[in-house]
Amino acid sequence: MNTASTDSVTDEFASNLQVCFEILLYLSSRLARLKPGETLAYTTSDPEAGDKIQSWCDERGYTLLESGTSEDGRQRFLIQK
């Protein structure tokens, strides 16, 4: 996994829930508070999150800067508004 400097992360959210409508709605509300160019780090234990998050970012106009597996085995995404 590529690792961004923690200085570049504006907000962070972690969940052990499967990526679903409610999680995506919550991510949208978190990103809505950010200024253009700021980033949100999202970590989840959902092994199928990769395709869901990439599609969701594409549909919403967000940039998925990084994605990968963290040392603890969870999926981590760095999303730019």
Secondary structure, 3 states (H helix, E strand, C coil): CCCCCHHHCCEEEEECCCCCHHHHHHHHHHHHCCCCCCEEEEEECCCCHHHHHHHHHHHHCCEEEEEEECCCCCEEEEEEC
